[in-house]
Amino acid sequence: MRPFILLLTLLVVLAGCKPEDTPAALRLVRTLVVDTKRINGDRQAIGEVKPRYESDLSFRVAGKVLSRLVDVGAWVKQGDTLAALDVQDYQNRLRSAEADVSSAEAALVNAEGTEARQAKLLKDGWTPKATYDTALQNLQAAEARLKAAKANLDLTQDQLNYTTLKADFDGVITAVGAEAGQNANPGQMVVKLARPDDKDGVFNIAETAFTDISNTQLEVVVWPLSNPDMTLEGVVREISPVADPVTRTYAVKVTLNNPPPQLRFGMSIGGRLKGKAPLAVALPLSALFERNGSPAVWVLDQQSSSLSLRPITVARYEANIVVVASGLAKGDIIVTAGVNALTVGQKVRIAEANLARSESK
C-alpha cells in the first residue's frame, strides 16, 4: 500500500508543474558578467595628414600663361622658376617707360639751363622777377616729371619681373591651378607650395567629444591606418571655434613631432588622446534593448533564474560596443543575445559555456 501512496503523491506533484518550468524547457541565453575595463578606443578619430604651412602662389599681374614648369609632387628649391607669363606687353611698357625717362631728363636739362640764365639776368637787373619765377617753376615741374617717369619705369620693371613665378621657399607642389595657354588673373592660384617637414594631423571631431576637454595643451597619439605600428606623438595646436555648417563637426589640428618621410600628405591617420584610458563598462551592441525609446538591458537574477529589464545611460556608441555611463554594477549578469524575444519575469538558464566562464572568474 505504501508504494502506491508514494506513486500517487509523485503524480500529483508532477501534474501541478507547468511544462515550461522544467529545467529542460527553460530558454538558453548567452550572458556577460559586468566588469569595468580600460577601453583603448576612447576618443579615437580618423583624420588625414596635411601641411602646416601651405601657400597659394600666384602671379601679381595678369597675362597669358606661357609655361608651367612643375607638376604635383615636384620638389623645388627657393628661387626656382615655377611658371611664366607672356612678356611681350610688359616689355613694350618697359620701353615706353624708358623713353619717358629720357624725355623727362632732356626737359630737366633744358629747364635747368633756362633757370640758370634767368637767375644771372635777374642778378644783373636785366629781367623781371616774374620771368625768373616762371623759369624756376618750370624747373621744379621738370624735376617732378622726371621723378614720376623713373617711378613708372621701376613699376614697369617690377611688372616685367612679376611675369615669372618663383618659389618662396623649399617645398613640394601639392596642387596646380593653371595650365599653359590659359589667361591668369592677378591672385589666381597657379601652384600650391607646402613645407615638407611641417605636418599636421587634421581631424573632424563631434561636439560631444569636447564635454570635458579643457583649454590646456592636449597630447595626442597618431598612427597611419596603413601601418598602425608606426605611432607618433603630437600636440593639439588649434581647435576651430566654429562648427562646419554641413557636418556640424569641429576641425582639430595636431602638430606632429618629428614626422618620418613615410608619412605623406593626404594619408589617412587615426588619433586618440595620450594617456591611460579610463575604466568603463562596455557591452556588445547585441545586448541593447529599447524600451519607450530609451536604452535598457536584460539583467538575470541568478537565484530565481528570472529576467528583469533595467534602463541604462549610454556614454557613447562605437563600432561594435556601447560604453555605459550608468545603470549597471560590477557583477551584474547581462543577456547578450536574443534580447528582443525575452519578457519580464521570464525564467531562463545560462548556456554552459557562459556558466563556465563566469565560474572561472
Secondary structure by P-SEA (a helix, b strand, c coil): caaaaaaaaaaaaaaaccccccccccbbbbbbcbbbbbbcccbbbbbbbbbcccccccccccccccccccccccccccccccccccaaaaaaaaaaaaaaaaaaaaaaaaaaaaaaaaaaaaaaccccaaaaaaaaaaaaaaaaaaaaaaaaaaaaaaaaaacbbbbcccccccccccccccccccccccbbbbccccccbbbbbcccccccccccbbbbbbbbcccccbbbbbbbccccccccccccbbbbbbbbccccccccccccccccccccccbbbbbccccccccccbbbbbbbcccccbbbbbbbbbccccccbbbbcccccccbbbbccccccccccbbbbccaaaaaaaaac
